[in-house]
Amino acid sequence: MKTRLLMTLALLLPAMALAQEPAEARGPAPAPKAASKPAAERPTGDQEAVDGNPAVRKAAEKDAKPGVPRSTNLTATLVVKVVHPEDVRKGAIERARKVGGWPVLVTDTELHLEVPQDALAATVDELAAAGIVLQKSLQRVDLTEQIAQLQARLKSKREILERLRTFFADSDTHSTLRIEQSMTQLVVEIEHLQGELNVAESSARMAHVQVSFQYHQKQRITYVRSPFEWLNTLDIDRFVAEY
């Protein structure tokens, strides 16, 4: 009985002494560890760059690809009421050719032009100033994805064509004929894709202007010199405008 009591006291005394020790003597309590973020809340990508390592962040920013510029087709449509459509059409075609454009359709009531996109605004303003604008609109079509897909397909087929050329050295007659047939088919497909790509890229560089004319033709005044000098001094334009 006595022995068991002594053993119990030997176990309890150290624990009691630790409980009664002042907090200053034991030193500051260790800081609690920050709980790690759940996987769903952790930022993705390079963790060191996210956490603020300057060297890693700088390298990550250097490797980041800039935004891809958009390729857009623009079509401006106008309905303009004019007095002399022939003069307006002629002047519009001449201005379009000066900036690198050309006419696509020319009729008595319609004029379609292709002009560089940076000259579209000036072309529309000049046509609008030639008469009374009854309708005006601008349509945009994004060609970025279409052009990217055509470029990727064209690159892939050209790479296959280059690989086929390397097989001629070790091929027999039958294999050579099959390789040539495959290469011929690839060349046809490459030319077709290149044509589609050229059209799409041209549409992204040029803008289309469609103008419809509404007009009421007026008789022009033909000036002739009169033998009476006092008639030659009259302001005919002012007289017609007032009366």
C-alpha positions as CSV (number, residue, x, y, z in Angstrom):
1,M,0.0,0.0,0.0
2,K,2.8,2.4,0.9
3,T,4.8,1.5,-2.1
4,R,1.8,2.1,-4.4
5,L,1.2,5.6,-2.9
6,L,4.9,6.6,-3.4
7,M,4.7,5.6,-7.0
8,T,1.5,7.7,-7.5
9,L,3.1,10.7,-6.0
10,A,6.2,10.4,-8.1
11,L,4.1,10.5,-11.2
12,L,1.8,13.4,-10.1
13,L,4.5,15.8,-8.7
14,P,6.2,16.7,-12.0
15,A,2.9,17.4,-13.7
16,M,1.7,19.6,-10.8
17,A,5.0,21.6,-10.8
18,L,4.7,22.2,-14.6
19,A,1.1,23.5,-14.1
20,Q,2.1,25.9,-11.3
21,E,5.2,27.3,-13.3
22,P,4.7,31.0,-14.4
23,A,4.0,31.6,-18.1
24,E,7.1,33.8,-18.3
25,A,9.4,30.9,-17.2
26,R,8.0,28.6,-19.8
27,G,8.6,31.2,-22.6
28,P,6.2,32.3,-25.3
29,A,3.8,29.8,-26.7
30,P,4.6,28.7,-30.2
31,A,2.6,30.4,-33.0
32,P,-0.1,28.3,-34.4
33,K,0.6,26.9,-37.8
34,A,-1.4,28.4,-40.7
35,A,-3.9,26.0,-42.0
36,S,-3.1,24.9,-45.5
37,K,-5.6,26.0,-48.2
38,P,-7.9,23.3,-49.5
39,A,-6.9,22.1,-53.0
40,A,-9.9,23.9,-54.5
41,E,-8.8,27.3,-53.0
42,R,-5.1,27.1,-54.0
43,P,-4.0,29.2,-56.9
44,T,-3.2,27.4,-60.1
45,G,-0.1,27.7,-62.2
46,D,3.5,28.3,-60.9
47,Q,3.1,28.4,-57.1
48,E,6.4,30.3,-56.5
49,A,5.3,33.0,-59.0
50,V,2.0,33.3,-57.2
51,D,3.6,33.5,-53.8
52,G,5.8,36.4,-54.7
53,N,9.2,35.0,-55.8
54,P,10.4,37.9,-58.0
55,A,12.7,35.9,-60.2
56,V,10.1,33.2,-60.9
57,R,7.3,35.8,-61.5
58,K,9.5,37.7,-63.9
59,A,10.3,34.5,-65.9
60,A,6.6,33.6,-65.9
61,E,5.6,37.0,-67.3
62,K,8.3,36.7,-69.9
63,D,7.0,33.3,-71.1
64,A,3.4,34.5,-71.2
65,K,2.1,34.9,-74.7
66,P,0.6,38.3,-75.7
67,G,-3.0,38.5,-76.8
68,V,-3.7,37.4,-80.4
69,P,-4.9,40.4,-82.5
70,R,-8.4,39.9,-84.0
71,S,-9.0,39.6,-87.7
72,T,-12.2,41.3,-88.7
73,N,-14.1,41.7,-91.9
74,L,-15.9,45.1,-92.2
75,T,-18.9,45.8,-94.5
76,A,-20.4,49.4,-94.7
77,T,-23.8,49.8,-96.3
78,L,-25.2,53.1,-97.4
79,V,-28.3,54.4,-99.2
80,V,-27.6,58.0,-100.5
81,K,-29.9,60.3,-102.3
82,V,-27.9,62.3,-104.9
83,V,-28.5,64.6,-107.8
84,H,-25.9,63.4,-110.2
85,P,-25.0,59.7,-109.4
86,E,-22.6,59.4,-112.4
87,D,-20.3,62.1,-111.0
88,V,-20.5,60.6,-107.5
89,R,-19.7,57.1,-108.7
90,K,-16.7,58.3,-110.8
91,G,-15.3,60.3,-107.9
92,A,-15.7,57.4,-105.4
93,I,-13.9,55.0,-107.8
94,E,-11.0,57.4,-108.3
95,R,-10.6,58.0,-104.6
96,A,-10.8,54.2,-103.9
97,R,-8.0,53.5,-106.4
98,K,-5.8,56.2,-104.9
99,V,-5.9,54.5,-101.5
100,G,-5.3,51.0,-102.9
101,G,-8.9,49.9,-103.5
102,W,-10.9,48.9,-106.5
103,P,-14.5,48.7,-107.7
104,V,-16.3,45.4,-107.5
105,L,-19.7,46.2,-108.9
106,V,-20.8,49.3,-110.8
107,T,-24.4,49.8,-112.1
108,D,-26.8,52.8,-112.4
109,T,-28.0,52.4,-108.9
110,E,-25.3,50.3,-107.1
111,L,-21.6,50.8,-106.3
112,H,-19.5,48.2,-104.5
113,L,-15.9,49.0,-103.5
114,E,-13.1,47.2,-101.8
115,V,-10.9,49.6,-99.8
116,P,-8.2,49.1,-97.1
117,Q,-9.8,49.1,-93.6
118,D,-7.9,52.2,-92.5
119,A,-9.5,54.1,-95.4
120,L,-13.0,52.9,-94.7
121,A,-14.1,55.8,-92.5
122,A,-12.9,58.4,-95.0
123,T,-14.6,56.6,-97.9
124,V,-17.9,56.5,-96.1
125,D,-17.7,60.1,-95.1
126,E,-17.0,61.2,-98.7
127,L,-19.9,59.2,-100.0
128,A,-22.2,60.6,-97.3
129,A,-21.2,64.1,-98.1
130,A,-22.2,63.7,-101.8
131,G,-25.9,63.7,-100.9
132,I,-28.5,62.9,-98.3
133,V,-27.9,59.7,-96.3
134,L,-31.1,57.7,-96.0
135,Q,-29.5,54.7,-94.4
136,K,-26.1,53.7,-93.0
137,S,-24.8,50.6,-91.2
138,L,-21.6,48.7,-90.4
139,Q,-21.3,45.0,-90.1
140,R,-18.4,43.2,-88.4
141,V,-17.4,39.5,-88.9
142,D,-14.6,38.0,-86.8
143,L,-12.3,35.8,-88.9
144,T,-9.7,35.1,-86.3
145,E,-10.7,31.5,-85.6
146,Q,-11.2,30.7,-89.3
147,I,-7.7,32.0,-90.2
148,A,-6.0,30.2,-87.3
149,Q,-7.7,26.9,-88.3
150,L,-6.7,27.3,-92.0
151,Q,-3.1,28.1,-91.0
152,A,-2.9,25.1,-88.7
153,R,-4.3,22.7,-91.3
154,L,-2.0,24.1,-94.0
155,K,1.1,23.7,-91.7
156,S,0.2,20.1,-90.8
157,K,-0.3,19.0,-94.5
158,R,3.0,20.6,-95.5
159,E,4.8,18.8,-92.7
160,I,3.3,15.5,-93.9
161,L,4.4,16.3,-97.5
162,E,8.0,16.9,-96.3
163,R,8.0,13.5,-94.5
164,L,6.8,11.7,-97.6
165,R,9.7,13.0,-99.6
166,T,12.1,11.3,-97.2
167,F,10.7,7.9,-98.0
168,F,11.8,7.7,-101.6
169,A,15.4,6.7,-100.8
170,D,14.4,3.3,-99.2
171,S,11.2,2.5,-101.2
172,D,10.7,0.1,-104.1
173,T,8.8,0.8,-107.3
174,H,5.4,0.0,-105.9
175,S,6.0,2.0,-102.8
176,T,7.3,4.9,-104.8
177,L,4.1,5.0,-106.9
178,R,1.9,5.0,-103.8
179,I,4.0,7.8,-102.2
180,E,3.7,9.9,-105.4
181,Q,-0.1,9.4,-105.4
182,S,-0.3,10.5,-101.8
183,M,1.9,13.5,-102.5
184,T,-0.2,14.6,-105.5
185,Q,-3.3,14.5,-103.3
186,L,-1.6,16.5,-100.6
187,V,-0.5,19.1,-103.1
188,V,-4.1,19.5,-104.3
189,E,-5.3,19.9,-100.7
190,I,-2.5,22.4,-99.9
191,E,-3.3,24.6,-102.9
192,H,-7.0,24.5,-101.9
193,L,-6.3,25.5,-98.3
194,Q,-3.9,28.2,-99.4
195,G,-6.6,29.7,-101.6
196,E,-9.1,29.7,-98.8
197,L,-6.5,31.3,-96.5
198,N,-5.6,34.0,-99.1
199,V,-9.3,34.9,-99.4
200,A,-9.8,35.0,-95.6
201,E,-6.7,37.2,-95.0
202,S,-7.7,39.5,-97.8
203,S,-11.1,39.9,-96.2
204,A,-9.4,40.8,-93.0
205,R,-7.3,43.5,-94.7
206,M,-9.9,45.0,-96.9
207,A,-13.3,46.5,-96.2
208,H,-16.4,46.3,-98.4
209,V,-18.5,49.4,-99.2
210,Q,-22.0,48.9,-100.7
211,V,-23.7,52.0,-101.8
212,S,-27.2,52.3,-103.2
213,F,-28.2,55.5,-105.0
214,Q,-31.6,57.2,-105.1
215,Y,-31.7,60.2,-107.3
216,H,-33.8,62.6,-109.4
217,Q,-31.9,63.7,-112.4
218,K,-31.8,67.4,-113.0
219,Q,-31.0,69.2,-116.2
220,R,-27.6,70.8,-116.1
221,I,-27.2,74.5,-117.0
222,T,-25.0,75.0,-120.1
223,Y,-23.3,78.4,-120.1
224,V,-22.9,80.2,-123.5
225,R,-21.5,83.6,-124.1
226,S,-24.1,86.2,-125.2
227,P,-23.3,88.9,-127.7
228,F,-24.9,91.3,-125.1
229,E,-22.2,91.9,-122.4
230,W,-24.8,92.9,-119.8
231,L,-26.2,89.3,-120.0
232,N,-22.7,87.9,-119.4
233,T,-22.5,89.7,-116.1
234,L,-25.6,88.2,-114.6
235,D,-25.3,85.6,-111.8
236,I,-27.3,82.8,-113.3
237,D,-26.7,80.4,-110.4
238,R,-28.1,82.9,-107.9
239,F,-31.1,83.7,-110.1
240,V,-32.0,80.0,-110.4
241,A,-31.6,79.4,-106.6
242,E,-33.8,82.4,-105.7
243,Y,-36.5,81.9,-108.3
